Amino acid sequence: MGKMHTKLVIINNIDEILSEENVISKDKIRSCSIEDVLIDTGATTLALPARCIAQLGLKFMKTVAVSTATGISERKIYQNVKVRLMERETICECIELPDDTQPLLGVIPLESMRVELDLQSQKLKFLPYDLLSTYLTVL
């Protein structure tokens, strides 16, 4: 199994909404580009170092137990994070990591953006948004 890395733009979605409502100017929207994000299909969601979360001013949601390679520990979860991967975007939660940890992009935001990994070619596969190939289920 190979490892894949990508560049992401992370945006404070609350700032973006406030800008759309003319409460703040566009230049006040907090965002950052991260060059070396590990795409990790073993991870559930987006995970960012604490310094990135602080820079973005993300809103704390809750503390949860998280399973990691070193065991179970408590981590903070933040909300209203917009993730941009090339032309695709999604809004998700974010788990806080220690500052010396590499950012991770997990399966929930990948599926939401309709992105799959092709580990043999080391490329991302962007699936179409159409009625015949949806992964969403509502019963």
Secondary structure, 3 states (H helix, E strand, C coil): CCCEEEEEEEEEHHHHHHHHCCCCCHHHCCEEEEEEEEECCCCCCEEEEHHHHHHHCCEEEEEEEEEECCEEEEEEEEEEEEEEECCEEEEEEEEEECCCCCCEECHHHHHHCCEEEECCCCEEEECCCCCCCCCCCCC
